[in-house]
Amino acid sequence: MIEFRYNGDGYVVFQFREWHNHRLCSLRNQQFQKKHRHLHLYHKKTIIDHSRVNQGPTRAFRNVKEYVDGYENVGAQLVDFKNFGRDIKCFIGDRDAQLFVNYFENKRDTTEGFYFAYEVDSGKCLVHVFWCDAESRRNYALFGDYITYDPTYSTNKYCMLFTPFTGVDHHKRSVTFASGLLFHKDEDSFTWVFQKFLDAMGQGEPHCIITYQCAGIKLGLRAVFKHARRRYCMWHIMQKLTDKVGPAISKETDFVSRLNAIVWDAELEPLEFKEKWCQLVNEHNLEGNSRLSTMFRKRRKWITAYFRDVPMGCLLQTTQRSESQNNFFKRFENAHGTLVEFLMRFQSAIDVQRHTQKQLDRDDDCTLPQLATSLKLEAHASMVYTNSAFAYFQVEASASICSLSVGGFTSPANGIELIGIVDART
């Protein structure tokens, strides 16, 4: 503030004085002053750890508040947490792809059994990435008879396709064998990633690969895999079939329910399936429906009856495993995230998957399931199968026992009474 004053000679003197028209900041309000706010290593690590599981600075700030029992004890404000998250993105900036590649190259050089490959285009832009570690390769050697492949979108801000190779382990849980990122959805891209998959797995092909109907995937599989059979996802086909027959037949008749009963019946033989399909189509006068005719001609690519010679051919019929895994990964992903953020979140998802598998392995080693019958077969199965797989066996075994009854009959030749097992269903 400026103060005017006259000296003895009659001149005006200007004097600057600082006057406060407000109270000085109290101790309890010092937490809001910038000089009292500092992000320590603990704060920064908390923000990064939350980012690994797709949680932002706001959630990190609230959780820190709970740890230290009050906002006044945090030592920083929400804006400081957000600014640090912004600074991380600025640091990544245009170096995103290079940092992504550098991480994998360093891991490949320092970790035994880690496989990594990538490719750039003429403009030095990253277009293809593939990676898998030693544990993923071991899982493929154990459970890689049947795999599902279903690319997913919106995993990063570059709209690259996330393409995991998924199977089922001995706990009937989804397991990731390998992963890739593709910038294009064409034959060359799929051929590249399939070839890298074979290279990583020692040229060992699966018995069968379940995918949806995509021309690029079809051509890529045909170019790379010589023995593996390709199978279309039954769920995707049935979704489209019911739409193609028209709303009148779908909603006003029993066509859809009867078609589902035929298609999803794993016990039908090929000839039985053909007869029931043709009978149903003729009853509803759908012989001229092009979609039905096309999928009937391709029945050897998706109907279970034609995959009885393939291990697990009756158990895996759709890409549901891949879709389930994609939904699982989406919990950790962000469509607006960088490749570095995607990498951190992907690793967190894999850690969850493997922790669950180890926990189930521990349960199998330490516990025995409760038997429902006195059959020696059930007792033997409880020792052979994992607890998760045995639960399915036990349901089937119990259902079989309930459908059987003990009956007796007398031999007319010698009058000897015999005791046998009679199927109650007959």
C-alpha positions as CSV (number, residue, x, y, z in Angstrom):
1,M,0.0,0.0,0.0
2,I,1.3,3.5,-0.8
3,E,1.4,6.1,2.0
4,F,1.7,9.9,1.2
5,R,3.6,12.1,3.6
6,Y,4.9,15.8,3.5
7,N,8.5,16.5,4.7
8,G,9.6,19.8,6.3
9,D,10.4,21.4,2.9
10,G,6.8,20.9,1.6
11,Y,7.6,18.0,-0.7
12,V,5.4,14.9,-0.9
13,V,7.1,11.7,0.0
14,F,5.9,8.3,-1.2
15,Q,6.4,5.5,1.1
16,F,5.4,1.8,0.3
17,R,4.1,-0.2,3.2
18,E,2.6,-3.7,3.2
19,W,-0.7,-3.8,5.1
20,H,-2.7,-7.0,5.5
21,N,-6.4,-6.9,5.4
22,H,-6.7,-10.6,6.3
23,R,-5.6,-13.0,9.0
24,L,-2.3,-14.7,8.8
25,C,-2.6,-18.4,7.8
26,S,-3.2,-20.6,10.8
27,L,-1.3,-23.8,11.5
28,R,-4.4,-25.9,10.6
29,N,-4.5,-24.4,7.1
30,Q,-0.9,-24.9,6.3
31,Q,-1.7,-28.1,4.4
32,F,-3.2,-25.9,1.6
33,Q,-0.1,-23.7,1.3
34,K,2.1,-24.7,-1.6
35,K,5.3,-24.5,0.4
36,H,3.9,-27.1,2.8
37,R,2.8,-29.5,0.1
38,H,5.3,-32.1,-1.1
39,L,5.0,-35.3,-3.1
40,H,7.2,-37.9,-1.5
41,L,8.4,-41.2,-2.9
42,Y,5.5,-42.9,-1.1
43,H,3.0,-40.7,-2.9
44,K,4.5,-41.2,-6.3
45,K,4.7,-44.9,-5.9
46,T,1.1,-45.0,-4.8
47,I,0.0,-43.1,-7.9
48,I,1.9,-45.4,-10.2
49,D,0.6,-48.5,-8.4
50,H,-3.0,-47.3,-8.8
51,S,-2.3,-46.7,-12.5
52,R,-1.3,-50.4,-12.8
53,V,-4.8,-51.4,-12.0
54,N,-6.5,-48.7,-14.0
55,Q,-7.2,-46.3,-11.1
56,G,-6.5,-42.6,-11.4
57,P,-4.9,-40.0,-9.1
58,T,-8.2,-39.2,-7.4
59,R,-8.6,-42.8,-6.1
60,A,-4.9,-42.8,-5.1
61,F,-5.4,-39.6,-3.1
62,R,-8.4,-40.9,-1.3
63,N,-6.7,-44.2,-0.5
64,V,-3.7,-42.4,0.9
65,K,-6.0,-40.3,3.1
66,E,-7.3,-43.5,4.6
67,Y,-3.8,-44.9,5.2
68,V,-2.7,-41.7,7.1
69,D,-6.1,-41.1,8.8
70,G,-7.0,-37.8,7.4
71,Y,-6.5,-35.3,4.6
72,E,-4.4,-33.1,6.8
73,N,-1.8,-35.9,7.2
74,V,-1.4,-36.6,3.5
75,G,1.2,-33.9,3.0
76,A,-0.2,-33.0,-0.5
77,Q,-3.4,-32.1,-2.2
78,L,-5.4,-33.7,-5.0
79,V,-4.1,-31.3,-7.5
80,D,-0.6,-32.4,-6.7
81,F,-1.5,-36.0,-7.4
82,K,-3.2,-35.1,-10.7
83,N,-0.2,-33.0,-11.7
84,F,2.2,-35.9,-11.2
85,G,0.0,-38.1,-13.3
86,R,0.1,-35.4,-16.0
87,D,3.9,-35.2,-15.7
88,I,4.2,-38.9,-16.3
89,K,2.2,-38.7,-19.5
90,C,4.3,-35.7,-20.6
91,F,7.5,-37.7,-19.9
92,I,6.2,-40.6,-22.0
93,G,5.1,-38.3,-24.8
94,D,6.5,-39.2,-28.2
95,R,8.8,-41.9,-26.6
96,D,5.9,-44.2,-25.9
97,A,6.6,-46.9,-28.5
98,Q,10.4,-46.7,-27.8
99,L,10.0,-47.1,-24.1
100,F,7.6,-50.0,-24.7
101,V,10.1,-51.8,-27.0
102,N,13.0,-51.0,-24.7
103,Y,11.3,-52.7,-21.8
104,F,10.7,-55.9,-23.8
105,E,14.1,-56.0,-25.3
106,N,15.7,-55.6,-21.8
107,K,13.5,-58.4,-20.5
108,R,14.4,-60.6,-23.4
109,D,18.1,-60.1,-22.7
110,T,17.9,-60.6,-19.0
111,T,15.1,-63.2,-18.6
112,E,15.5,-66.8,-19.7
113,G,12.7,-68.1,-21.9
114,F,11.2,-64.7,-22.7
115,Y,10.3,-64.3,-26.4
116,F,9.7,-60.9,-28.0
117,A,9.4,-59.7,-31.6
118,Y,8.2,-56.5,-33.2
119,E,8.1,-54.8,-36.6
120,V,7.9,-51.2,-37.8
121,D,6.8,-49.8,-41.1
122,S,8.6,-47.6,-43.5
123,G,7.8,-44.6,-41.3
124,K,9.4,-46.2,-38.3
125,C,6.0,-46.6,-36.6
126,L,5.3,-49.7,-34.5
127,V,2.8,-52.0,-36.3
128,H,3.4,-55.5,-34.9
129,V,4.3,-56.7,-31.5
130,F,4.4,-60.2,-30.0
131,W,5.6,-61.5,-26.6
132,C,5.4,-64.4,-24.2
133,D,7.4,-65.5,-21.2
134,A,8.7,-68.9,-20.0
135,E,5.6,-69.6,-17.9
136,S,3.3,-69.0,-20.8
137,R,5.3,-71.3,-23.0
138,R,5.2,-74.0,-20.3
139,N,1.4,-73.6,-20.0
140,Y,1.1,-74.0,-23.7
141,A,3.1,-77.2,-23.6
142,L,0.7,-78.6,-21.0
143,F,-2.7,-77.2,-22.1
144,G,-2.2,-76.1,-25.7
145,D,-4.3,-78.8,-27.5
146,Y,-7.2,-76.3,-28.0
147,I,-6.8,-72.5,-28.2
148,T,-9.1,-69.6,-28.8
149,Y,-8.1,-66.5,-30.7
150,D,-10.3,-63.4,-30.6
151,P,-8.7,-59.9,-31.1
152,T,-10.1,-57.1,-29.1
153,Y,-10.1,-53.3,-29.5
154,S,-9.9,-50.2,-27.4
155,T,-7.0,-51.2,-25.3
156,N,-4.8,-48.2,-26.0
157,K,-5.1,-44.7,-27.6
158,Y,-3.6,-45.9,-30.9
159,C,-6.5,-48.4,-31.5
160,M,-4.1,-51.3,-31.9
161,L,-5.7,-54.7,-31.7
162,F,-4.9,-56.7,-28.6
163,T,-4.6,-60.4,-29.7
164,P,-4.2,-62.8,-26.8
165,F,-3.9,-66.6,-27.4
166,T,-6.1,-68.3,-24.8
167,G,-6.6,-71.8,-23.5
168,V,-8.0,-73.8,-20.6
169,D,-5.8,-75.1,-17.8
170,H,-6.3,-78.1,-15.5
171,H,-8.5,-76.1,-13.2
172,K,-10.9,-75.2,-16.1
173,R,-9.7,-71.7,-15.9
174,S,-8.6,-69.5,-18.8
175,V,-4.9,-69.2,-19.3
176,T,-3.0,-66.8,-21.6
177,F,-0.3,-68.5,-23.8
178,A,0.9,-65.4,-25.6
179,S,-0.1,-61.9,-26.6
180,G,0.3,-59.5,-29.4
181,L,-0.6,-56.0,-30.7
182,L,-1.5,-55.4,-34.3
183,F,-2.1,-52.0,-36.0
184,H,-3.8,-53.5,-39.0
185,K,-6.5,-56.1,-39.3
186,D,-5.4,-57.8,-42.5
187,E,-3.9,-61.1,-43.8
188,D,-0.3,-59.9,-43.4
189,S,-0.7,-58.9,-39.8
190,F,-2.4,-62.1,-38.7
191,T,0.1,-64.2,-40.7
192,W,3.0,-62.4,-38.9
193,V,1.6,-62.9,-35.4
194,F,0.7,-66.6,-36.1
195,Q,4.2,-67.2,-37.4
196,K,5.7,-65.6,-34.3
197,F,3.4,-67.7,-32.1
198,L,4.7,-70.9,-33.8
199,D,8.3,-69.8,-33.5
200,A,7.9,-69.1,-29.7
201,M,6.2,-72.5,-29.2
202,G,8.9,-74.5,-31.0
203,Q,6.7,-75.0,-34.1
204,G,4.2,-77.0,-32.0
205,E,0.8,-76.6,-33.5
206,P,-2.5,-77.0,-31.5
207,H,-5.0,-79.5,-32.5
208,C,-7.7,-76.9,-33.1
209,I,-8.1,-73.1,-33.1
210,I,-11.4,-71.4,-32.4
211,T,-11.9,-68.0,-34.0
212,Y,-14.8,-66.0,-35.4
213,Q,-15.4,-65.6,-39.1
214,C,-12.8,-63.1,-40.3
215,A,-11.2,-63.2,-43.8
216,G,-7.8,-61.9,-42.5
217,I,-7.7,-64.5,-39.7
218,K,-8.7,-67.3,-42.1
219,L,-6.0,-66.5,-44.6
220,G,-3.4,-66.0,-41.9
221,L,-4.2,-69.4,-40.3
222,R,-4.1,-71.1,-43.7
223,A,-0.7,-69.6,-44.5
224,V,0.9,-70.6,-41.2
225,F,-0.7,-73.7,-39.6
226,K,-0.5,-76.9,-41.6
227,H,-2.1,-79.3,-39.3
228,A,-4.3,-77.4,-36.8
229,R,-8.0,-77.3,-37.6
230,R,-9.9,-74.1,-37.6
231,R,-13.3,-74.0,-35.9
232,Y,-15.8,-71.2,-36.1
233,C,-17.3,-69.8,-32.9
234,M,-20.7,-71.3,-32.5
235,W,-22.0,-68.4,-30.4
236,H,-21.2,-65.8,-33.1
237,I,-22.9,-68.0,-35.8
238,M,-26.0,-68.6,-33.8
239,Q,-26.4,-64.9,-33.0
240,K,-26.3,-64.0,-36.7
241,L,-28.5,-67.0,-37.7
242,T,-31.4,-66.0,-35.5
243,D,-31.3,-62.5,-37.0
244,K,-31.3,-63.7,-40.6
245,V,-34.4,-65.8,-40.4
246,G,-36.5,-62.8,-39.6
247,P,-38.3,-61.5,-36.5
248,A,-41.6,-63.3,-37.3
249,I,-40.1,-66.8,-37.2
250,S,-37.7,-66.0,-34.4
251,K,-40.4,-64.6,-32.0
252,E,-43.6,-66.3,-33.1
253,T,-42.4,-69.9,-33.6
254,D,-40.3,-72.4,-31.8
255,F,-37.7,-72.4,-34.6
256,V,-34.9,-70.7,-32.5
257,S,-35.3,-73.0,-29.5
258,R,-35.4,-76.1,-31.7
259,L,-32.4,-74.9,-33.7
260,N,-30.4,-74.3,-30.5
261,A,-31.3,-77.8,-29.2
262,I,-29.9,-79.3,-32.4
263,V,-26.8,-77.2,-32.7
264,W,-25.7,-77.4,-29.1
265,D,-26.4,-81.1,-28.7
266,A,-22.9,-82.6,-28.2
267,E,-24.2,-86.2,-28.4
268,L,-25.6,-86.0,-31.9
269,E,-23.8,-87.9,-34.7
270,P,-23.2,-86.1,-38.0
271,L,-26.0,-88.0,-39.8
272,E,-28.5,-87.3,-37.0
273,F,-27.6,-83.6,-37.1
274,K,-28.1,-83.4,-40.8
275,E,-31.5,-85.1,-40.6
276,K,-32.8,-82.9,-37.8
277,W,-31.5,-79.7,-39.4
278,C,-33.1,-80.5,-42.8
279,Q,-36.3,-81.5,-41.1
280,L,-36.5,-78.2,-39.1
281,V,-35.7,-76.1,-42.1
282,N,-38.3,-77.8,-44.3
283,E,-41.0,-77.4,-41.6
284,H,-40.6,-73.7,-41.6
285,N,-40.1,-73.3,-45.4
286,L,-36.6,-71.9,-45.0
287,E,-34.9,-73.8,-47.8
288,G,-34.2,-70.6,-49.7
289,N,-32.6,-68.8,-46.7
290,S,-29.1,-68.0,-48.0
291,R,-27.5,-67.7,-44.5
292,L,-28.9,-71.0,-43.3
293,S,-27.8,-72.7,-46.5
294,T,-24.3,-71.3,-46.2
295,M,-23.8,-72.3,-42.6
296,F,-25.1,-75.8,-43.3
297,R,-22.6,-76.2,-46.1
298,K,-19.9,-75.1,-43.6
299,R,-21.2,-77.4,-40.8
300,R,-17.8,-79.2,-40.6
301,K,-16.3,-76.0,-39.5
302,W,-18.4,-75.4,-36.4
303,I,-20.8,-78.2,-35.5
304,T,-19.6,-80.3,-32.5
305,A,-20.4,-83.6,-34.2
306,Y,-17.6,-83.1,-36.7
307,F,-15.0,-82.5,-34.1
308,R,-15.3,-85.7,-32.1
309,D,-11.9,-86.8,-33.3
310,V,-10.2,-83.7,-31.8
311,P,-9.2,-83.7,-28.2
312,M,-11.6,-81.5,-26.2
313,G,-13.7,-81.1,-29.3
314,C,-16.9,-81.5,-27.4
315,L,-15.9,-79.2,-24.5
316,L,-14.7,-76.1,-26.3
317,Q,-17.2,-74.8,-28.9
318,T,-17.0,-71.0,-28.8
319,T,-14.5,-68.2,-28.3
320,Q,-16.2,-67.5,-24.9
321,R,-12.8,-68.2,-23.2
322,S,-11.2,-65.4,-25.2
323,E,-14.1,-63.1,-24.7
324,S,-14.0,-63.8,-21.0
325,Q,-10.3,-63.1,-20.9
326,N,-10.8,-59.9,-22.9
327,N,-13.4,-58.7,-20.4
328,F,-11.0,-59.6,-17.7
329,F,-8.2,-57.6,-19.3
330,K,-10.5,-54.6,-19.8
331,R,-10.7,-54.2,-16.0
332,F,-7.1,-53.2,-16.2
333,E,-7.1,-51.4,-19.6
334,N,-8.0,-47.9,-20.7
335,A,-8.9,-47.0,-24.3
336,H,-7.1,-43.6,-23.9
337,G,-3.9,-45.1,-22.3
338,T,-0.4,-45.2,-23.7
339,L,1.5,-48.4,-24.5
340,V,3.5,-48.0,-21.4
341,E,0.4,-47.9,-19.3
342,F,-1.1,-50.8,-21.2
343,L,2.0,-52.8,-20.5
344,M,1.8,-52.1,-16.7
345,R,-1.9,-53.0,-16.6
346,F,-1.4,-56.1,-18.7
347,Q,1.3,-57.4,-16.3
348,S,-1.1,-56.7,-13.4
349,A,-3.8,-58.8,-15.1
350,I,-1.4,-61.7,-15.7
351,D,-0.2,-61.5,-12.1
352,V,-3.9,-61.9,-11.0
353,Q,-4.4,-64.9,-13.3
354,R,-1.3,-66.7,-12.2
355,H,-1.9,-66.0,-8.5
356,T,-5.3,-67.6,-8.9
357,Q,-3.7,-70.6,-10.6
358,K,-1.1,-71.0,-7.8
359,Q,-3.8,-70.7,-5.2
360,L,-5.9,-73.5,-6.8
361,D,-2.7,-75.6,-7.1
362,R,-2.2,-75.1,-3.3
363,D,-5.8,-76.2,-2.6
364,D,-5.3,-79.3,-4.6
365,D,-2.2,-80.2,-2.7
366,C,-3.6,-79.6,0.7
367,T,-7.3,-80.6,0.4
368,L,-9.4,-83.6,-0.8
369,P,-12.9,-83.1,-2.0
370,Q,-15.8,-84.7,-0.2
371,L,-17.1,-87.9,-1.9
372,A,-20.8,-88.2,-2.8
373,T,-20.9,-92.0,-3.3
374,S,-19.0,-95.1,-2.2
375,L,-17.8,-95.9,-5.7
376,K,-14.2,-96.6,-6.0
377,L,-14.3,-94.9,-9.4
378,E,-15.2,-91.6,-7.7
379,A,-12.5,-92.0,-5.1
380,H,-9.9,-92.6,-7.8
381,A,-11.1,-89.6,-9.8
382,S,-10.7,-87.4,-6.7
383,M,-7.0,-88.3,-6.7
384,V,-6.5,-87.9,-10.4
385,Y,-8.4,-84.7,-11.2
386,T,-8.0,-81.3,-9.8
387,N,-10.7,-80.2,-7.4
388,S,-12.2,-77.9,-10.0
389,A,-12.4,-80.6,-12.7
390,F,-13.5,-83.2,-10.2
391,A,-16.6,-81.1,-9.3
392,Y,-17.8,-81.6,-12.9
393,F,-17.1,-85.3,-12.8
394,Q,-18.9,-85.7,-9.5
395,V,-22.1,-84.1,-10.9
396,E,-22.0,-86.5,-13.9
397,A,-21.3,-89.5,-11.6
398,S,-24.1,-88.6,-9.2
399,A,-26.5,-88.1,-12.1
400,S,-25.6,-91.6,-13.5
401,I,-26.0,-93.2,-10.1
402,C,-29.5,-91.7,-9.7
403,S,-30.6,-93.0,-13.1
404,L,-29.6,-96.6,-12.2
405,S,-31.4,-99.1,-9.9
406,V,-30.6,-102.5,-8.6
407,G,-32.9,-105.2,-9.9
408,G,-33.1,-109.0,-9.8
409,F,-34.2,-111.6,-12.2
410,T,-34.3,-115.4,-12.4
411,S,-32.6,-117.4,-15.1
412,P,-35.3,-119.6,-16.8
413,A,-32.6,-122.2,-17.6
414,N,-31.5,-123.2,-14.1
415,G,-33.7,-121.1,-11.8
416,I,-30.7,-119.2,-10.4
417,E,-31.6,-115.7,-9.2
418,L,-29.1,-113.1,-10.5
419,I,-28.6,-109.5,-9.4
420,G,-27.8,-106.9,-11.9
421,I,-27.8,-103.2,-12.6
422,V,-30.8,-102.0,-14.5
423,D,-31.0,-98.6,-16.2
424,A,-34.1,-96.9,-14.6
425,R,-34.4,-94.7,-17.8
426,T,-35.4,-97.8,-19.8
